[in-house]
Amino acid sequence: MHRYTDETERLAQAVLRYARDRMRMDPPLDGPWEPDEIAARAGRTITEDGLGGEAALRMFTDVIAPGVVSSDHPRYLAFIPTAPTEASTLFDLVVGASSIYGGSWLEGSGAVFAENQALRWIADLAGLPQGAGGAFVQGGTIGNLSALVAAREAARTRRAAKGRPAPARWVVAATEETHSSIAEAARVMDVDVLSVPGDERGRLTGEALRATLAAADAAGPRASAEPPASAADSADGLFAIVATAGATNLGVVDDIAGAADVAAERGAWLHVDGAYGGAALAAPSVRHLFRGIERADSFIVDPHKWLFAPYDACALLYRDPAVARAAHTQHAGYLDAVAHVDGEWNPSDYAIHLTRRARGLPFWFSLAMHGTRAYTDAIEATIALAREAADEIRRRPYVELVVEPELSVVAFRRIGWERADYEGWSDRLLRSGVAFVTPTRHRGETVTRFAIVSPRTTLADLTAILATMA
């Protein structure tokens, strides 16, 4: 298995040909197989003697790949799509072939240096200080969890230094529009989420946050065994406030400056989840929406979403990386060789990971090749398209906007439809190969949305989809 043979050479040529052809084509939308159907088509793929390289590749191209929705299709508008540049996709092949361990400076200094250059560009967009830094992690869920673990450790250390006991329960404040990964992180960490009501757009505001915390203070602390009495439970253990820089559902940006003010008043950590929307920091037309982000203690953005990198990469940044290092550095005898040394940078010290792929390198390569201006232009183009889509919705009597788009998510309703209507419509679009658009919920109502991140998506694509709702 570990020799480069004539068969390996034939397979290499076939794999490279497939990768080249996949990048050159307009990708098929494809869609999920029924479980029984793919089982019948594929049969048993893991055998004692193996299928052989070319047969295994045919299995992928003929059976496996057609059962995968192409998230880089220009009419994949559900969830948050991806739109990797050809340069980043090609370099992902290089990273995979190079067996790079990206967890420590000792083993991967060149890769870590390049990744840190890309992280520095993002930190500069956010206005974070020169000492800021972090690591690329798997995705926004791991990024958010890692940031909150660092935040709680910082709060625990501060309390201990002042001789204060730990609270009955640790608390993080967020709105219902905050990404689901925050609730999951809280469950994993066994902390409470203090729910802050959003405004008419679902935004977290400083005013609502301050009022909710005051109500929680008035409720008083509870015993650790008691369940939360209400959304406004005790805020004694508040250690972090989570603001969203571009909510996944509606694309709106929280009042980050207001959240930063309250965080400063409370001595709490401000974490900004920009997994989707943080990319728009590169767009001058909307940069004002992010006022206050420069005061964040931690910040994430996913290059595999709107920064045109392949799956999977989340940029996790800390204002003071030393705090994160204190929370995340793993200790063992065999790790003494990679202990932190001034001037060196171990990405494994900044998140919940040790073994780590150098997943930021494809993003770095594309940035280095194309330059940052190309990224600004591409992001601005998708924002402009979202505005055009909103105008198109306003011109049609059977649909209406849920909210005015701020970034590149356009949420709208089909007047008179219920959830079953949206689901049937979504299924027909996917089965026919037209588009992948799914329903969502906003304040109990079923609606739908276009999540536009690909510069290849056109207004003609969007109007054709809207026409199917007539």
SVG drawing of the C-alpha trace seen along z (x, -y; Angstrom):
<svg xmlns="http://www.w3.org/2000/svg" viewBox="-53 -53 65 64">
<polyline fill="none" stroke="black" stroke-width="0.4" points="0.0,0.0 2.9,-2.4 4.7,-2.2 4.3,-4.4 3.6,-1.8 2.4,-1.9 -1.1,-1.5 -0.6,-4.4 0.5,-6.5 -2.6,-5.6 -4.8,-6.4 -2.9,-9.7 -3.6,-10.8 -7.3,-9.8 -7.7,-11.6 -6.1,-14.8 -8.2,-14.6 -11.3,-14.3 -10.3,-17.2 -9.5,-19.4 -12.7,-18.5 -14.8,-19.1 -13.3,-22.6 -13.9,-23.4 -17.5,-22.3 -20.7,-24.0 -21.2,-21.6 -24.3,-19.4 -26.7,-20.2 -27.3,-16.4 -29.1,-15.4 -29.5,-12.7 -30.2,-9.1 -32.8,-7.1 -31.0,-4.8 -32.1,-1.6 -31.3,-3.0 -27.6,-3.9 -27.2,-0.6 -28.4,1.3 -26.2,-0.8 -23.1,-0.7 -23.2,2.7 -20.3,3.7 -17.4,1.3 -15.1,2.6 -13.8,6.1 -11.0,8.3 -9.0,8.0 -10.1,4.4 -11.8,3.0 -8.6,1.5 -7.9,-2.2 -9.7,-2.8 -12.8,-0.8 -13.0,-2.6 -12.7,-6.0 -15.5,-4.9 -17.6,-4.0 -17.1,-7.6 -17.8,-9.3 -20.7,-7.2 -22.5,-6.5 -21.1,-8.4 -20.7,-11.9 -24.1,-12.1 -25.7,-11.5 -24.0,-14.7 -25.6,-18.1 -23.0,-20.4 -22.6,-23.2 -20.6,-25.3 -23.5,-25.3 -24.6,-28.8 -28.2,-27.9 -27.3,-26.2 -28.8,-29.0 -29.7,-27.0 -28.0,-27.1 -24.7,-28.9 -23.1,-27.6 -19.5,-27.6 -17.6,-29.0 -14.0,-28.1 -11.6,-29.7 -9.9,-27.4 -6.6,-28.4 -7.7,-27.3 -9.2,-24.0 -6.0,-23.2 -3.8,-24.0 -6.0,-21.8 -4.7,-18.9 -1.2,-20.1 -1.9,-20.2 -3.4,-16.7 -0.4,-15.3 2.1,-17.0 1.3,-15.3 1.6,-18.5 1.1,-18.4 -0.2,-21.9 -0.4,-21.7 3.0,-22.9 5.8,-25.3 8.4,-22.5 6.7,-20.3 5.0,-22.9 6.6,-26.3 6.3,-27.2 2.7,-26.2 1.9,-28.0 3.7,-31.1 1.6,-31.2 -1.6,-30.6 -0.8,-33.4 -0.4,-35.8 -4.0,-35.0 -5.1,-35.4 -3.4,-38.7 -5.3,-40.0 -8.6,-39.0 -7.5,-40.6 -6.7,-43.8 -10.1,-43.8 -11.7,-43.5 -9.4,-46.2 -7.9,-43.9 -4.5,-44.8 -1.2,-43.7 -0.8,-41.1 -4.0,-39.3 -3.8,-35.8 -5.3,-32.3 -5.6,-29.4 -7.7,-27.8 -10.1,-25.2 -12.6,-22.8 -15.6,-25.1 -17.7,-27.7 -18.9,-25.2 -15.4,-24.4 -14.4,-28.0 -17.3,-29.2 -16.8,-26.4 -13.0,-27.1 -13.6,-30.8 -16.1,-30.3 -13.9,-27.8 -11.2,-30.5 -13.7,-33.1 -14.8,-30.9 -11.2,-30.1 -10.4,-33.9 -13.4,-34.6 -12.5,-31.8 -8.9,-33.1 -10.1,-36.7 -12.5,-35.5 -9.8,-33.4 -7.4,-36.3 -10.0,-38.4 -10.8,-35.6 -14.4,-35.2 -15.9,-31.8 -17.2,-30.2 -20.8,-31.1 -23.6,-28.5 -23.8,-28.4 -21.8,-30.0 -23.8,-32.1 -23.4,-33.2 -25.8,-35.8 -27.1,-35.6 -30.3,-36.0 -32.5,-33.3 -31.0,-34.3 -27.5,-33.4 -26.2,-30.3 -27.3,-27.0 -23.6,-26.1 -23.7,-28.5 -26.4,-26.5 -24.5,-23.3 -21.3,-24.8 -23.2,-25.7 -24.6,-22.2 -21.1,-20.7 -19.7,-23.1 -22.6,-22.7 -23.3,-26.4 -26.6,-28.4 -27.6,-30.6 -29.3,-33.8 -31.8,-34.5 -31.9,-38.2 -34.9,-39.3 -33.9,-40.6 -35.3,-43.7 -37.7,-43.6 -34.9,-42.3 -33.8,-39.8 -30.7,-41.8 -29.0,-41.8 -28.9,-45.4 -27.1,-47.0 -30.3,-48.3 -32.1,-44.9 -28.9,-43.2 -28.6,-45.6 -32.3,-45.3 -32.2,-41.5 -29.1,-41.4 -30.8,-43.8 -33.8,-41.5 -31.6,-38.5 -29.8,-40.4 -33.1,-41.1 -34.0,-37.4 -31.0,-36.6 -28.7,-33.6 -30.0,-30.1 -28.6,-26.8 -26.7,-24.8 -29.2,-22.0 -32.1,-24.2 -33.2,-24.5 -33.4,-28.0 -36.6,-29.7 -36.9,-31.7 -35.0,-33.3 -34.0,-36.1 -32.3,-33.9 -29.4,-35.0 -26.6,-36.8 -24.1,-36.3 -22.1,-33.9 -22.1,-35.9 -18.7,-35.3 -19.4,-36.0 -21.7,-37.9 -22.1,-36.6 -22.8,-39.0 -23.4,-37.9 -21.8,-39.6 -24.2,-38.4 -26.8,-35.9 -27.1,-32.7 -30.9,-32.9 -31.5,-36.5 -28.0,-37.9 -28.5,-40.7 -25.6,-42.2 -26.0,-42.7 -25.4,-46.0 -21.8,-45.0 -20.8,-48.4 -23.8,-48.2 -22.8,-44.7 -19.2,-45.8 -20.3,-48.6 -22.3,-46.1 -19.4,-43.7 -17.1,-46.4 -19.6,-47.4 -19.9,-43.8 -16.3,-42.7 -17.5,-40.0 -15.8,-38.6 -17.2,-39.7 -17.2,-37.0 -18.3,-37.9 -19.6,-35.0 -19.0,-36.1 -18.8,-32.6 -20.9,-33.7 -21.1,-37.5 -17.6,-38.4 -16.3,-38.2 -18.2,-41.4 -15.6,-43.3 -13.7,-43.3 -16.6,-45.2 -16.4,-49.0 -20.1,-49.4 -21.2,-47.6 -18.2,-48.0 -20.2,-50.5 -22.5,-47.7 -19.7,-46.1 -18.9,-49.1 -17.5,-47.9 -16.0,-44.6 -12.6,-46.0 -13.4,-45.6 -14.1,-41.9 -12.1,-39.5 -12.6,-36.8 -13.9,-36.6 -14.5,-33.8 -15.2,-33.8 -15.4,-30.8 -13.3,-31.1 -15.2,-28.1 -18.3,-30.2 -18.0,-33.7 -14.2,-33.9 -14.0,-31.4 -12.0,-28.6 -12.8,-24.9 -14.2,-23.0 -13.3,-23.2 -11.8,-26.2 -12.8,-28.6 -10.5,-31.5 -10.5,-31.8 -8.9,-35.0 -8.2,-36.3 -7.4,-39.8 -5.0,-38.3 -3.8,-34.9 -2.1,-34.3 -5.4,-33.9 -6.5,-31.3 -3.2,-29.5 -3.6,-29.2 -7.0,-27.6 -6.1,-25.2 -2.5,-24.1 -2.3,-20.4 0.3,-18.9 2.0,-15.5 5.5,-14.2 5.7,-13.6 4.5,-17.2 7.4,-18.8 9.3,-19.0 6.6,-21.4 6.1,-23.6 5.5,-27.2 8.7,-29.3 8.6,-33.0 8.5,-33.8 7.1,-30.4 3.4,-29.7 1.6,-26.4 -1.9,-26.4 -2.8,-23.5 -2.6,-25.9 -5.5,-28.0 -8.5,-25.7 -9.9,-22.3 -7.6,-20.3 -4.2,-18.8 -3.7,-16.8 -4.5,-19.4 -4.6,-19.7 -3.1,-22.9 -6.6,-23.8 -5.8,-27.5 -3.3,-27.0 -5.7,-26.8 -7.2,-30.1 -3.7,-31.6 -2.7,-30.5 -5.7,-32.0 -5.2,-35.3 -1.5,-35.3 -2.3,-34.6 -5.2,-36.9 -4.6,-39.7 -7.1,-41.1 -8.7,-43.6 -10.1,-40.6 -11.8,-39.4 -13.3,-42.8 -14.7,-43.0 -16.2,-39.5 -17.9,-40.1 -19.2,-43.5 -20.7,-41.8 -22.7,-39.3 -24.0,-42.1 -25.1,-44.1 -26.8,-41.0 -28.7,-40.6 -30.0,-44.1 -31.1,-43.4 -32.9,-40.2 -34.7,-42.3 -35.9,-44.7 -37.1,-41.8 -39.1,-40.5 -40.7,-43.9 -41.8,-43.9 -43.7,-40.6 -47.1,-40.6 -47.0,-37.1 -43.8,-37.4 -42.5,-39.9 -39.4,-40.5 -39.2,-39.4 -36.5,-42.0 -34.4,-44.3 -31.2,-42.5 -28.1,-43.8 -25.5,-41.5 -26.1,-38.7 -29.0,-36.7 -32.4,-37.6 -35.3,-36.2 -38.8,-36.3 -42.2,-34.7 -44.6,-33.4 -47.9,-35.0 -50.5,-32.4 -48.1,-29.5 -47.8,-27.2 -44.8,-25.0 -46.0,-22.1 -46.2,-24.4 -42.6,-25.5 -41.4,-21.9 -43.1,-20.6 -41.7,-23.5 -38.2,-23.0 -38.3,-19.2 -39.5,-19.9 -36.7,-22.4 -34.0,-19.9 -35.5,-16.9 -35.6,-18.8 -32.1,-20.1 -33.2,-23.8 -32.0,-24.9 -31.5,-24.0 -33.5,-26.4 -34.9,-25.3 -37.5,-26.7 -36.6,-28.2 -38.5,-29.7 -38.6,-33.2 -40.6,-34.0 -42.7,-30.9 -43.5,-31.6 -42.2,-29.4 -40.4,-31.5 -37.5,-30.9 -34.2,-32.6 -31.5,-33.0 -28.0,-32.7 -25.8,-34.3 -22.0,-33.8 -21.0,-32.7 -19.9,-35.3 -21.2,-32.9 -24.8,-33.3 -26.7,-35.7 -29.9,-37.7 -31.3,-35.4 -30.8,-32.4 -32.8,-34.1 -35.6,-35.4 -36.0,-31.9 -36.4,-30.5 -38.9,-33.2 -40.9,-32.5 -41.5,-28.9 -43.5,-30.4 -45.9,-32.3"/>
</svg>
